[in-house]
Amino acid sequence: MKISGVINKITSYSLKELFTTFILLLFLVFANPLSAEEKSITLGAKAFTEGYILAEIAKQLLEKNGFKVRQKHGAGTNIVRKSLEYGEIDLYYEYTGTAYAVFYKQEDLSIMSDSNKLYRWIKEKDKEKNLVWLDPLKFNNSYILLMKRKKAEEMNITTISEMSTILKKDSKALSIGLNPEFKERPDGFKSLMKVYGFYIPYKNLKTMDKGITYLALTKDKIDVAMGYATDGRIRHYGLIALLDDKEFFPVYNPSPVIRKEVLDNYPEVEKFLKVLTEKLTLKDIKLLNYYVDIEHKDIVSVCRKWMKENGLL
């Protein structure tokens, strides 16, 4: 065989090998595009309906934009916060008033009653922990005390001060239902009693799951119940919220809080979640809460339907 023929054969064989290897590499990359650089994030959620709804909407938004999303849900306030600080989760929705009163144990009324001041205070303070507060949602999901309308009218109660006046005269006049967390937290019931100057005996303080308080109130098992301003059950059951006339409760605007390291890696997350600030209204969240709590609809499908209606999917 001529030398030129040998060279041609080797060259031809080498090119075939190179071409085959190149095609194989392309197949491996595009068959599993995340294997090279996987965009992944772990979401947490506070253990109540609205917490799950916000986390689910965030999950669907991030998945739409190429993220692999893991979920770790169902924790109380302090646990989910520690999970974020220790890197067990990357992001969750927290409330400004909760961070101010519970995490930092502050009580400056001029700050806690002003949504903008409160947000800026928390955002700046959490920088020290390498936590970043993204744009907050516009609705305020404050704690509230609820009564049946008929009972409140009979007792001439429209404010927490009017309720406290009755309890100062007779500490056993009303029974109150609340969940364990609200009973103990700094912006919870024990502190509220101090601010409003009343006391209620232990046997008249009924501890129960936060979702049960509404049912217990409608069944006349209790006279007053803790609740949330955005809860769809308030209107459904015909309840009224007592005015917090001493402005004890802070403003509670929900905001996505993310570890700085994660945001540095994926700065686009801020843009993806910002749309909720513009889209998710007080009316919307009340309706979403209603669908889940009253109509017992699946959270995933409820969120997907709302997102499609608002052009987010």
C-alpha positions as CSV (number, residue, x, y, z in Angstrom):
1,M,0.0,0.0,0.0
2,K,1.2,3.4,-0.9
3,I,2.1,5.8,2.0
4,S,-0.4,8.3,0.8
5,G,-3.2,5.7,1.0
6,V,-2.2,4.8,4.6
7,I,-2.3,8.5,5.6
8,N,-5.7,9.0,3.9
9,K,-7.1,6.0,5.8
10,I,-5.8,7.1,9.2
11,T,-7.0,10.7,8.6
12,S,-10.4,9.4,7.5
13,Y,-10.7,7.1,10.5
14,S,-9.6,9.9,12.9
15,L,-12.2,12.3,11.6
16,K,-14.9,9.7,11.9
17,E,-13.9,9.1,15.6
18,L,-13.8,12.8,16.3
19,F,-17.2,13.4,14.7
20,T,-18.8,10.5,16.6
21,T,-17.4,11.7,19.9
22,F,-18.6,15.2,19.2
23,I,-22.2,14.0,18.5
24,L,-22.2,11.9,21.6
25,L,-21.1,14.9,23.7
26,L,-23.9,17.0,22.2
27,F,-26.4,14.3,23.0
28,L,-25.3,14.0,26.6
29,V,-25.5,17.8,27.1
30,F,-28.8,18.4,25.5
31,A,-30.5,15.2,26.8
32,N,-29.8,16.5,30.3
33,P,-29.1,20.3,30.1
34,L,-29.2,20.7,33.9
35,S,-26.3,18.3,34.4
36,A,-23.8,20.8,33.3
37,E,-25.1,23.7,35.4
38,E,-28.3,22.9,37.2
39,K,-30.4,25.9,38.3
40,S,-31.8,24.6,41.6
41,I,-33.4,26.3,44.5
42,T,-35.1,25.1,47.7
43,L,-38.3,26.8,48.9
44,G,-39.7,26.8,52.4
45,A,-43.1,27.8,53.5
46,K,-44.7,28.8,56.8
47,A,-47.3,26.3,58.0
48,F,-50.6,27.9,57.0
49,T,-52.6,28.2,53.9
50,E,-51.3,31.6,52.7
51,G,-47.7,30.5,53.3
52,Y,-48.3,27.4,51.1
53,I,-50.0,29.5,48.4
54,L,-47.2,32.0,48.1
55,A,-44.6,29.2,48.0
56,E,-46.5,27.4,45.3
57,I,-46.9,30.5,43.1
58,A,-43.1,31.1,43.5
59,K,-42.4,27.5,42.7
60,Q,-44.4,27.6,39.4
61,L,-42.8,30.9,38.4
62,L,-39.3,29.6,39.0
63,E,-40.0,26.3,37.2
64,K,-41.4,28.2,34.2
65,N,-38.0,30.0,34.1
66,G,-35.9,26.9,34.1
67,F,-35.3,26.2,37.8
68,K,-35.5,22.8,39.5
69,V,-37.4,23.6,42.7
70,R,-37.3,21.5,45.9
71,Q,-39.8,22.2,48.7
72,K,-39.5,22.0,52.4
73,H,-42.8,23.0,53.9
74,G,-44.8,22.9,57.1
75,A,-42.7,24.6,59.7
76,G,-43.5,27.3,62.3
77,T,-42.1,30.8,62.1
78,N,-38.9,30.3,64.1
79,I,-38.0,27.0,62.5
80,V,-38.4,28.2,59.0
81,R,-36.4,31.3,59.7
82,K,-33.5,29.2,61.2
83,S,-33.8,26.9,58.2
84,L,-33.1,29.9,56.0
85,E,-30.2,31.2,58.1
86,Y,-28.5,27.7,58.2
87,G,-28.9,27.2,54.5
88,E,-31.4,24.3,54.7
89,I,-33.8,26.4,52.5
90,D,-32.9,29.2,50.1
91,L,-36.0,31.3,50.0
92,Y,-39.4,31.7,51.7
93,Y,-42.1,34.4,52.2
94,E,-41.9,36.1,55.6
95,Y,-43.9,39.0,57.0
96,T,-42.3,42.3,57.8
97,G,-44.2,42.7,61.2
98,T,-43.1,39.2,62.2
99,A,-39.5,39.9,61.5
100,Y,-39.6,43.2,63.4
101,A,-41.4,41.9,66.5
102,V,-40.4,38.3,66.7
103,F,-36.8,38.1,65.3
104,Y,-35.6,41.5,66.4
105,K,-38.1,42.1,69.3
106,Q,-38.7,45.7,68.4
107,E,-41.8,47.8,69.3
108,D,-41.3,51.3,68.0
109,L,-44.8,52.2,66.9
110,S,-43.5,54.9,64.4
111,I,-41.8,52.1,62.5
112,M,-44.0,49.1,63.0
113,S,-47.2,50.9,61.8
114,D,-45.5,52.3,58.6
115,S,-45.1,49.7,55.9
116,N,-42.3,51.5,54.1
117,K,-40.3,52.3,57.2
118,L,-40.7,48.8,58.5
119,Y,-39.6,47.2,55.3
120,R,-36.5,49.4,55.0
121,W,-35.6,48.7,58.6
122,I,-35.9,44.9,58.2
123,K,-34.1,44.9,54.9
124,E,-31.1,46.8,56.3
125,K,-31.0,44.7,59.5
126,D,-31.1,41.4,57.7
127,K,-28.1,42.4,55.5
128,E,-26.0,41.5,58.6
129,K,-27.2,37.9,58.3
130,N,-26.7,37.8,54.5
131,L,-30.4,37.7,53.9
132,V,-32.0,39.8,51.2
133,W,-35.6,41.0,51.3
134,L,-37.0,41.3,47.8
135,D,-39.9,43.5,46.9
136,P,-42.8,43.1,49.3
137,L,-46.4,42.3,48.3
138,K,-48.8,45.2,48.8
139,F,-51.4,43.6,51.0
140,N,-51.2,43.6,54.8
141,N,-52.0,40.2,56.4
142,S,-52.3,41.5,60.0
143,Y,-53.3,39.4,63.0
144,I,-56.9,40.3,64.0
145,L,-59.4,39.4,66.7
146,L,-62.7,38.2,65.4
147,M,-66.3,37.9,66.7
148,K,-69.6,36.8,65.3
149,R,-71.4,40.0,64.2
150,K,-74.5,39.3,66.3
151,K,-72.5,38.6,69.5
152,A,-70.4,41.8,69.0
153,E,-73.5,43.9,68.5
154,E,-75.2,42.4,71.5
155,M,-72.1,43.3,73.7
156,N,-71.5,46.6,71.9
157,I,-67.9,45.6,70.9
158,T,-66.3,47.1,67.8
159,T,-62.7,47.6,69.1
160,I,-60.2,45.7,71.2
161,S,-60.4,48.5,73.8
162,E,-64.1,47.9,74.2
163,M,-63.5,44.2,74.5
164,S,-60.8,44.8,77.1
165,T,-63.1,47.1,79.1
166,I,-65.6,44.2,79.5
167,L,-62.8,41.9,80.5
168,K,-61.5,44.3,83.1
169,K,-64.9,44.3,84.8
170,D,-65.3,40.5,84.5
171,S,-62.2,38.5,83.3
172,K,-64.5,35.5,82.6
173,A,-66.9,37.4,80.4
174,L,-65.4,36.1,77.2
175,S,-63.6,33.0,76.0
176,I,-60.9,33.4,73.4
177,G,-59.5,30.9,70.9
178,L,-55.9,31.1,69.6
179,N,-53.1,28.9,68.4
180,P,-50.0,28.1,70.5
181,E,-47.7,30.3,68.4
182,F,-49.9,33.4,68.7
183,K,-50.2,32.9,72.4
184,E,-46.5,33.2,73.1
185,R,-44.9,35.3,70.4
186,P,-43.9,39.0,71.1
187,D,-46.6,40.4,68.9
188,G,-49.1,37.8,70.2
189,F,-51.8,37.6,72.8
190,K,-49.8,37.9,76.1
191,S,-48.3,41.1,74.9
192,L,-51.6,42.3,73.6
193,M,-53.1,41.8,77.1
194,K,-50.4,44.0,78.6
195,V,-50.9,46.8,76.1
196,Y,-54.7,46.8,76.4
197,G,-54.5,46.2,80.2
198,F,-56.8,43.2,80.7
199,Y,-56.4,39.7,81.9
200,I,-58.2,36.5,81.1
201,P,-58.0,33.3,83.1
202,Y,-56.3,30.2,81.6
203,K,-59.5,28.2,81.4
204,N,-61.1,30.9,79.2
205,L,-58.1,30.9,76.9
206,K,-58.7,28.0,74.4
207,T,-55.6,26.8,72.6
208,M,-56.2,25.2,69.2
209,D,-55.0,25.0,65.6
210,K,-55.3,28.3,63.8
211,G,-57.7,26.8,61.3
212,I,-60.0,25.5,64.0
213,T,-60.5,28.9,65.7
214,Y,-62.9,30.0,62.9
215,L,-65.0,26.9,63.2
216,A,-65.0,27.1,67.0
217,L,-66.2,30.7,66.8
218,T,-69.1,29.9,64.4
219,K,-70.2,27.0,66.6
220,D,-70.2,29.2,69.7
221,K,-67.5,27.2,71.4
222,I,-65.6,30.5,71.9
223,D,-66.6,34.2,71.8
224,V,-63.4,35.7,70.2
225,A,-60.9,34.1,67.8
226,M,-57.6,35.0,66.4
227,G,-57.4,35.3,62.7
228,Y,-55.7,36.8,59.7
229,A,-56.8,39.9,57.8
230,T,-56.6,38.1,54.4
231,D,-58.5,34.9,55.4
232,G,-61.4,34.0,53.1
233,R,-63.3,32.5,56.0
234,I,-64.1,35.9,57.6
235,R,-66.6,36.9,54.9
236,H,-67.8,33.3,54.5
237,Y,-68.8,33.0,58.1
238,G,-70.1,36.5,58.5
239,L,-67.5,37.5,61.1
240,I,-66.2,41.0,62.0
241,A,-62.7,42.1,62.9
242,L,-62.3,44.2,66.1
243,L,-60.4,47.4,65.4
244,D,-56.9,47.5,66.8
245,D,-57.4,51.0,68.1
246,K,-54.1,51.1,70.0
247,E,-52.2,49.9,66.9
248,F,-50.7,47.0,68.7
249,F,-50.2,44.8,65.7
250,P,-47.4,45.8,63.2
251,V,-47.9,45.9,59.5
252,Y,-47.4,42.4,58.0
253,N,-46.4,42.7,54.3
254,P,-45.2,39.3,52.9
255,S,-41.9,39.4,51.1
256,P,-39.6,36.8,49.6
257,V,-36.5,36.5,51.7
258,I,-33.5,34.9,50.0
259,R,-30.0,34.0,51.1
260,K,-27.5,36.4,49.5
261,E,-25.3,33.6,48.2
262,V,-28.3,32.2,46.2
263,L,-29.3,35.6,44.9
264,D,-25.7,36.3,43.8
265,N,-25.8,33.0,41.8
266,Y,-29.3,33.6,40.4
267,P,-29.9,37.4,40.3
268,E,-32.8,36.8,37.9
269,V,-34.9,35.4,40.7
270,E,-35.6,38.9,41.9
271,K,-37.1,39.8,38.5
272,F,-39.2,36.6,38.3
273,L,-40.8,37.1,41.7
274,K,-41.3,40.9,41.3
275,V,-44.3,40.3,39.1
276,L,-46.3,39.2,42.2
277,T,-45.9,42.7,43.7
278,E,-47.7,44.0,40.7
279,K,-50.2,41.2,40.2
280,L,-51.2,39.7,43.6
281,T,-53.8,42.0,45.2
282,L,-55.6,41.8,48.6
283,K,-58.7,40.7,46.7
284,D,-56.8,38.0,45.0
285,I,-55.2,36.5,48.1
286,K,-58.5,36.5,50.0
287,L,-60.0,34.6,47.1
288,L,-57.2,32.1,46.9
289,N,-57.3,31.5,50.6
290,Y,-61.1,31.0,50.3
291,Y,-60.8,28.4,47.5
292,V,-58.4,26.4,49.6
293,D,-59.9,26.8,53.1
294,I,-63.6,26.8,52.3
295,E,-64.0,25.0,49.0
296,H,-61.1,22.6,49.8
297,K,-59.6,23.0,46.4
298,D,-56.0,21.8,45.6
299,I,-53.4,24.5,46.2
300,V,-51.4,23.6,43.1
301,S,-54.4,23.8,40.7
302,V,-55.8,27.0,42.4
303,C,-52.4,28.7,42.0
304,R,-52.0,27.5,38.4
305,K,-55.5,28.8,37.5
306,W,-54.8,32.2,39.0
307,M,-51.4,32.5,37.3
308,K,-52.9,31.6,33.9
309,E,-55.6,34.1,34.3
310,N,-53.0,36.8,35.0
311,G,-50.7,35.9,32.1
312,L,-48.0,34.4,34.3
313,L,-48.0,30.9,32.7
